[in-house]
């Protein structure tokens, strides 16, 4: 479980906090969505959870351990993140994109990492992409590759930042179905303003507005409330 307690974040030089005393728990058994309009604070929350931002106050723990106490290797085995821009390395093949984390973070050999990368791509039904470069694959395929890369560290939790921003309606539906097939691999936490996608994927969710959690519960209720405030 990810536990967030009394989390506050304020950017340097500003008076108003972006996040204000946020308290939430994200159980491992739930496919979770964090909803909110642009500027609501949901991406700042993701960045705090991913340790890219240091909270001004409060704490975040994973399965009872404060993330501040985790070294890089331990933390990345607990939580992975796929950002909206994906950040695939354009000069490397898909398979080589997947081998970087195991070799740099886990100390795997190039040979072992490449073998694992190819097995991961085959298991996720995108093995045919192994020798292609990011510019040679579609937006939907790139999303899958980015998630496959994050799964190489076998994290318990995976954060997805606006994963449908570059996808059309048909690809979004296919992508939602594909994520459901990966639930045995990891627990997904999706940060999104795409209400139909949230409804297709998540079981539970919460709404952030003006830096505060204003509602949380079953996803159908959250989507209905979000629509009312024009997420």
HUGIUR-V920529 format. One record per residue. RES is the residue in three letters. PHI is phi in degrees with one decimal (NA if undefined). OMEGA is omega in degrees with one decimal (NA if undefined). Layout:
[[RES	PHI	OMEGA] [RES	PHI	OMEGA]]
This chain:
[[UNK	NA	172.0] [UNK	-95.5	179.4] [UNK	-112.4	178.3] [UNK	-116.4	-173.8] [UNK	-124.2	173.5] [UNK	50.6	-175.1] [UNK	-76.7	176.2] [UNK	-130.7	175.9] [UNK	-138.5	178.1] [UNK	-133.4	178.5] [UNK	-69.1	-178.9] [UNK	-58.7	178.1] [UNK	84.8	178.6] [UNK	-116.3	-179.8] [UNK	-94.1	-174.7] [UNK	-91.5	177.6] [UNK	-65.4	174.6] [UNK	-79.0	174.1] [UNK	-119.9	-173.4] [UNK	-130.4	173.1] [UNK	52.4	-178.4] [UNK	-80.4	177.1] [UNK	-130.4	178.7] [UNK	-147.7	173.0] [UNK	-127.3	-179.2] [UNK	-116.3	-178.8] [UNK	-65.3	-177.9] [UNK	-63.8	-175.8] [UNK	-80.5	-178.6] [UNK	-103.0	169.2] [UNK	-92.7	-163.3] [UNK	-110.6	176.3] [UNK	-121.6	173.8] [UNK	-106.9	-173.1] [UNK	-107.5	176.9] [UNK	165.9	179.5] [UNK	-74.4	177.9] [UNK	-58.5	-179.6] [UNK	88.6	-177.7] [UNK	-75.6	-179.1] [UNK	114.2	-174.3] [UNK	-67.8	178.7] [UNK	-73.0	174.3] [UNK	-62.1	177.0] [UNK	-61.4	178.1] [UNK	-59.0	-179.1] [UNK	-65.4	174.7] [UNK	-68.4	178.9] [UNK	-63.4	-178.1] [UNK	-85.2	179.7] [UNK	68.1	173.7] [UNK	-88.6	173.7] [UNK	-125.6	177.8] [UNK	-97.2	-178.5] [UNK	-56.3	175.5] [UNK	-73.2	177.8] [UNK	-159.6	178.1] [UNK	92.6	-175.5] [UNK	-146.0	174.5] [UNK	-130.0	178.6] [UNK	-130.0	176.7] [UNK	-120.1	-178.3] [UNK	50.1	173.1] [UNK	89.6	-178.4] [UNK	-113.5	179.6] [UNK	-63.2	-176.3] [UNK	-65.4	177.8] [UNK	-64.4	-177.4] [UNK	-88.1	-177.5] [UNK	-91.1	172.2] [UNK	-77.4	-173.7] [UNK	-58.9	-177.6] [UNK	-63.7	-179.2] [UNK	-64.4	-177.5] [UNK	-63.5	-178.3] [UNK	-70.0	173.2] [UNK	-80.1	179.4] [UNK	-96.8	-172.5] [UNK	-141.7	174.7] [UNK	-111.7	-179.2] [UNK	-144.0	174.9] [UNK	-123.0	-176.9] [UNK	-83.7	-176.7] [UNK	-57.0	-178.1] [UNK	-83.1	175.8] [UNK	69.6	176.4] [UNK	60.9	171.3] [UNK	-70.5	-179.9] [UNK	-79.7	-172.1] [UNK	-67.2	-176.8] [UNK	-89.2	179.8] [UNK	-113.9	174.7] [UNK	-66.7	177.8] [UNK	-56.6	-179.0] [UNK	-61.4	-179.9] [UNK	-68.9	173.8] [UNK	-58.9	-177.5] [UNK	-76.4	-174.7] [UNK	-84.0	-174.7] [UNK	-62.1	-177.2] [UNK	-62.7	179.4] [UNK	-60.7	-178.6] [UNK	-75.5	-177.1] [UNK	-83.3	-174.8] [UNK	-95.5	-175.4] [UNK	-96.0	-179.7] [UNK	78.4	178.2] [UNK	-68.4	173.8] [UNK	-74.0	178.9] [UNK	-59.5	-178.5] [UNK	-63.5	-179.4] [UNK	-66.0	-179.4] [UNK	-64.8	-179.9] [UNK	-67.1	176.7] [UNK	-62.2	179.4] [UNK	-66.0	179.6] [UNK	-63.0	179.3] [UNK	-64.5	177.2] [UNK	-66.0	178.3] [UNK	-62.8	-179.5] [UNK	-62.4	177.8] [UNK	-65.5	-179.1] [UNK	-63.1	-179.0] [UNK	-94.2	174.2] [UNK	63.9	175.2] [UNK	-131.3	-178.3] [UNK	-61.7	-178.8] [UNK	-68.6	-178.6] [UNK	-90.0	-169.4] [UNK	-52.4	-174.4] [UNK	-97.2	178.0] [UNK	-88.2	175.9] [UNK	-101.1	-177.7] [UNK	-50.4	-179.7] [UNK	-70.6	-178.1] [UNK	-99.4	-179.4] [UNK	-123.2	-177.6] [UNK	-78.8	178.4] [UNK	-61.5	178.7] [UNK	-65.0	177.3] [UNK	-65.5	179.4] [UNK	-63.6	175.8] [UNK	-59.2	-178.9] [UNK	-65.9	178.6] [UNK	-63.8	-179.7] [UNK	-62.1	178.2] [UNK	-70.4	176.6] [UNK	-59.2	178.7] [UNK	-62.2	179.4] [UNK	-65.8	-179.9] [UNK	-70.6	-180.0] [UNK	-60.3	177.8] [UNK	-91.9	177.0] [UNK	51.2	-179.1] [UNK	-72.2	176.2] [UNK	-72.2	-177.7] [UNK	-129.4	179.0] [UNK	-130.0	177.0] [UNK	-96.7	178.2] [UNK	-117.4	-177.8] [UNK	-98.4	178.4] [UNK	44.7	-171.7] [UNK	-69.2	-177.4] [UNK	-104.4	-172.5] [UNK	-61.4	-177.8] [UNK	-109.2	-174.8] [UNK	-109.1	173.8] [UNK	-83.2	-173.0] [UNK	-61.1	-178.3] [UNK	-65.4	-179.8] [UNK	-65.3	177.9] [UNK	-61.1	178.0] [UNK	-63.0	178.3] [UNK	-63.7	-179.4] [UNK	-65.2	178.6] [UNK	-62.0	178.7] [UNK	-63.8	-179.8] [UNK	-64.9	178.3] [UNK	-61.6	179.1] [UNK	-60.8	179.6] [UNK	-69.1	-178.0] [UNK	-96.6	-175.9] [UNK	-61.5	177.6] [UNK	-75.7	-179.1] [UNK	-83.1	-174.7] [UNK	-163.2	175.1] [UNK	-100.6	-176.7] [UNK	-93.8	171.2] [UNK	-122.3	-173.5] [UNK	-106.7	172.9] [UNK	-98.5	-172.3] [UNK	-157.3	168.1] [UNK	-112.1	-179.6] [UNK	-85.2	-174.6] [UNK	-64.0	177.7] [UNK	-59.0	179.1] [UNK	-65.2	177.6] [UNK	-59.5	-179.8] [UNK	-66.7	-179.8] [UNK	-72.5	-170.5] [UNK	-110.6	-168.8] [UNK	-81.6	173.2] [UNK	-100.2	-179.4] [UNK	-137.3	-179.2] [UNK	-165.9	175.6] [UNK	-146.7	178.2] [UNK	-117.3	173.9] [UNK	-107.2	176.6] [UNK	-139.8	179.7] [UNK	53.4	175.2] [UNK	81.0	-178.6] [UNK	-123.0	171.9] [UNK	-78.4	-176.4] [UNK	-99.8	178.8] [UNK	-165.3	175.4] [UNK	-155.6	-178.1] [UNK	155.5	-179.6] [UNK	-68.5	-169.8] [UNK	-62.2	-179.3] [UNK	-61.1	177.7] [UNK	-67.7	-179.2] [UNK	-67.3	179.5] [UNK	-63.8	178.9] [UNK	-63.1	178.9] [UNK	-67.4	179.5] [UNK	-63.6	178.9] [UNK	-62.3	-179.2] [UNK	-68.9	-180.0] [UNK	-104.4	173.2] [UNK	59.8	173.6] [UNK	-60.9	NA]]
